[in-house]
Structure formats: C-alpha cells, structure tokens
C-alpha cells in the first residue's frame, strides 16, 4: 500500500525563505496562491494584464508581474496555465530567466512527460498535484482541512527537490489530508486515462446512451434526464463517501441486484478492451501528439465536436429542468 505523508513529514521552513511565482491565476492558481500566502510563503503572480484573472489577482492583493519578471524574481516557478500553452510560456518567458538552483513546479506532468518542456539540468523539477479543483483547495484550507495531493520529483539538482515538494504540499493544505508520492509518468498517464475513460468521456457517453435509449423507446425526455443524469450525483456521492460496496448497501435491494447482475453487460469485455486501447494511445504519446496538433491547427475537431455535443437533446432538457431547481 502506498505510504501517506502528513504535516509531520513536511517542513514548512524549507519553503518559507523562498519566493514562489504562480504563473497563471486561474481557479487552481488562485487557490494555491492564497493558501501559500496564508501559510507564510512569499508569493507573486504572473498573469496577462487586462484579463479578469489579472484583475482578480490584484484584488486579492498580489504583486502581478509578467512571466519573464516572475521567473527572474522567484526561486520556485509554479506553471499553472492550461496544458496546451505551458510550453509556449516556458520557452518565451521562463527558460532564459532560470537561475541555477531554481525549481520548476507543476500540478500536472503533461508537458514534462511528453517533452514539450525540457528543463536545464541545473534546476529542480517537481510536481504537487491536488486531487481536486482549485476552489476546493482553497475552501478546505480555510476550513482547516485540505485536499489530498500527489507529489513527484522529475529532477533533483539541489538534493532538496522532494523536501520542497512536501513543503509546498503542506503550504497549500495537502498534507492535512495526505500526500502520495508518484512519478510524472504515472500521474500524467493515469490522469489522462481517468478523464477519458471514466470521469469525463466514459461517464458522459454512458449518460447520453441511457438517455437516448429511453427517449427512443418512447419515454418522456424529462423522465429520462432525471433517471440517467440528475440522480447520478446521489450515487457518486455515496461512492465518494462509502466506496462501491458501501453505495450498494445504501440503495434498495432491487437497485443493488440490478447493479451486480446487469452492470457487466454494459461495461463488458469489449468496453474493457477499448479502455486498454485508449491507455495504449496515452502511453505511446499518440494522444499527446494529437492534442498538440489540434491546438496548433486552431482546434478544428475540438470546435466541431463541441458544437455538435451542445446540440444534444439532453442539454436542452437539462437546461429547462435545472431552471426549475434554483436551489442547485
């Protein structure tokens, strides 16, 4: 079983004398920056002037500078822009301004693992990846709790990269909940697989397939929406809190029997084989190449498919029904 690291395993004094630059003040950047500051860490923020994120950072009381200036001033440069722009920001603004002994930090391993960013040998490279969105990272910290994190070291020039990662995780609240050590490879490949096969891609298609099956059979789309989408949160909340077995013991016996006798007919051998293919595409780098090319060409497939998905009947019905539930 993986070892868990907690507050007692991380020394905040490792990071307190250092200056941390948060490059990208989106939801994750804001959560991490605020938590770092509240933990006594010196923080500056890099954002594009005139953007809503820039204005929010100023409002939150941060010094907001260019990425070039952030790299010049900071000891740890945490890159939290979106995956597809990280390499461009690094090459244009950060690379030339790195100093020996600096640390590059990430919350997702994509650009390091797929060699879109190739750091110099004289800097540390580590990752602290909260397993939750930035808003939750902030919210739980303010409550005296935290979001579990993964840490990884890709390059340890100073001999202290792991200590810095643990200290950073503690400063954002991660060691309150527990930290697991991994590698950039493992984090990147499992994260992409989870998103594609289960959390986003798999779940969204399963919902739509169930909705379409009921509507095509003549049932009201509103009823299909409630049964296949709305009530999903009730089940995932139970799984989140109690596990799959615990969820089964908290639904009706009829629901549990239907689950254990029919579930494998939906997620069958063919589905599992396709999951293995998807994992293979991630491991080989072909998905990364596809996504990088998609962005370089202006996202033609992304834009087309996104627009098509927006037109699905479930979106129209969902918008109407959610409008009837203002408490959501």
N, C-alpha and C positions, 0 to 999 in steps of 0.2 A: 504494500500500500504506500502511496506517495506520502512523503513527510510534509507536514504542515508547519509553516513558520508564523510566529505571532510577534506581538510587540517586544517581548523579552529577547527575541532573536535579532532585532534590528536596532541599530544605534542612530538616533536622530542627529547626534553630534557629527556624524560622518558628512552629512549634507548641509548642516546649518552654516558652516563657514563659506559655502559655495553659493554662486549665483546661478539660478535656473532660468532659462529662457523658454517660454511656451510659444512655439511657432504655430499659430492657428488657434483662434479663440472661438471655436465652435462650441457645441454642447460639452464635448469631452474636455476641450482645452479650458473652458471656463471652470468646470468642476474641479479639475486638477489644480489649476492656478489658485483658486480661492482656498482650497484645502492646504496646499503647500504654504501659502502665506499665513494662514491661521495656525500652522504648525511651527511658525517661526523661521521659515525659509525665505531667503531673498529672491523675489520673482520679478521678472519683466516680461512683457508680452509683445509679440510681433503680430501685426495684422495690417491689412491693406487700408490705408487712410480713406475715410469717407464711407466705409461699409458699415452695416448695422453691428457687426461683431466688433469693429474698431470703436464705435461709439459706446457699446456695452462695456468694453474693457476700460475705457476712460471713465465711464460712470462708476465702475467698480473700484476705481482709484488706482489703477495700474499705470506705470510708465509704459507707453505704447510706442514701439520703435519699428524700423524696418527689419527685415530678416537679416540683412547684412550687419546692421548695428547690433542686433541681438547676438549674432554669432561672435562678434568682436568682444562684447562685454561679458558674455556668460561662460561659466565653467561647464555647465550641463545644458545641452540644447535638445529640448524635447520637441520632436516634429509631430504635430498633431493635425496637419492639414489632411485633406482627403487623399487616399492612396494614390490616385492617378495623377496628382500634382506634386507629390512629395519629391520625386526625383528632379523635377524641373526647379523647384525651390532650392533644393540642396545644391544642384550644380550652378545655379545662377547667383545664389546669395550666401550660402553657408560654407561650401567646400574651401574656397580661397581664404576664408577668415578663421578657420580652425587653428587652434594652437596645440602644441604638444601637451598631452595630458588632459585635454578636454574630454568630455563624454558626449556621444550622440545617444539619445534615448528615443524609444519608440513605444507605442502601445499596440502595434500590430507589426508582424515581421515581414509583410509582403515585399517591401522594396529592398530590404537586405537579403532575404532568402532568394528572391528571384533576380538579384544582382542589378537592380535598377539604380541602387545606391551602392557604390563601392568605396568604403571609408579608407582613409590613410591608415597605415599601420601604427601610428603613434598616438592614437586616441582610443578610449574605451567605447564599446558599443554594447548597450544593454536594453532590455525591454521590461516595462511594467505594464501589464495589460489587465485593467479592471474587467471583471466579468459582469459588466452592467453598463448602461448608458451614463453619460456624464451627469445628468440631472440626479440620478440615483446615487452616484458617487458623492455628490455634494449633500444631498438630502440625508443620507445615512450618516455622513460625517458630522453634520450639525446635530444629529440625534445621539451622538456619542457612540455610534456603531460604524460599520464600514462595509464595503463591497469586496468580496474575495478577489484576489489578483493572481496572475501568473507572472513570474519573473524569469528572465533568461539572459545569459551573457553570450554575446557573439564574439567579442574581442576584449581581452583584458590586458591592456598595455600597462596600466599603473599597478596592477595587482590588487586593486580595490574595487573593481567594477561590480562584483557581486555585493559587496558591502554597500555601495552606492545604490544599487537596485533595491536592496532590502530597506535601506533608509528612506528612499523615495516612496516605496510602497507604504511604509509606516506613515510618512508625512501626508499621504492622501487618504489614510484610513484603512488601507488594505490589510495590514497585519492585525487589526482588531478582529477581522472576520477569518483570516487565514490566507496564507500565500503558498502556492505550489511552484516548485522550480521545474522549468521545461527547457526547450530549445527553440530557437527561431523557426527551425524547420517544422517541429511538431506543432507549435502554436499556429503557424500560418496554414499548414495543410489541414489540420483539424477544424480550424475556424472556417475556412472556405467550404469544407465539406459539410459542416453543420448547417451553414447558411443555405447552401444549395440543395442538399438532400433532405433536410428535416425542417429547420426552423423557419425558413422563408419559402424556398422553392417547393419542397415536399408538402408542407402544410397548406400553402396557398392553392396548389393544384388539387389536393385532397378535398379541401373545402368546396372549390368550384365543381369538382367532379360529382360530389354528393348533391350539391345544389342543382346542377344540371340534370342529374338522374331523376330527382323528384319532380322538377318542373316539366321535364319531357314526359313523365308518367301522368301528368295532369294535375298535380298538386299545386296549391297556391304558392307563388314565389315568396310571399311573406312568411308562410309557414316553413318553407324550405330554408329561408335565411335564418330563422330562429333555431331550427334544428341542427343546421350544418355549420353555422358561423357564430351566432350570438352565444350559444351555450358552450362553445369551445372553451371560453375563459373559465367557466366553472370547473371544467375538467382539468385544464392546465394548472389552475391554482391549487387544486387538490394534489396533482402530481408534484408540483413545485414544493409543497409543504410536507407531503407524506410519501412520495415515491409512487411508482405504478401500482404495486401491490396495495399500498395504503389507499390509493384512489379507488381501487376496485372494491375495497371493503367499506367505502363511504358512498357508493351508489347503490341502486337497487340490485337485487339478485338477478333480475331479468336483464338489466344492463350489463352486469358482470358476465353472465352466461353468454350473452351475445358477443361481448368483447372477446372472451377466451376461445370461443368456437368459430367466430367469423373474421376476427382481425387478420389472421394469417392468410385468409383468402384474398384480402385486399393488398396487404403487404406480403406478397408471395415471392417465390424463388426468382421470378422474372424481375420483380422490383429490386430485390437484393443484388441481382446480377448487374442491373443498371446502376445501382449505387456504387458497385465496385468499378464500373467504367468511369463514372464521374470522379471517384477518388483517383483513378489512374490518370485522368486528364489533369488533375491538380498536381499530382506528384511529378508528372513528366514536365510540367511547366507549360503545357499547351493552353490551359485556361488562362494563365497569366499573359501569355503571348497574344491570345485572342482579345482579352480585355484591354491590353495596352494598345493594340492595333485599332480597336474600336474607338478609343479616345483620340488617337492620332488622326483618324479619318472623320472626326466630328460626330461620332455616335449614331450612325445611320440605323443600325439594327436596334440599338437601345431605344432610340426615339420612336421608331415604328412600332416596336412591340409594346412599349409603354402606353402608347396611344391606343393600340388595339385592346390592351387589357383594361384600360379605363372605361371602355365601352361595354364591358360585360354586364349582363343584366343584374348580377349580384351587387354591383356598385350603385346602380340606380335605386334598387330596393333598399339597400343598406342605408343610403343617404336619407331616404324617406323615413325609415323606421328609427334611425338614430335621432332624427329631428323630433320624434315623439317622446324621446327619453332624455330630457335636458339635464338629468342628474348624472349622466355618464361623463 
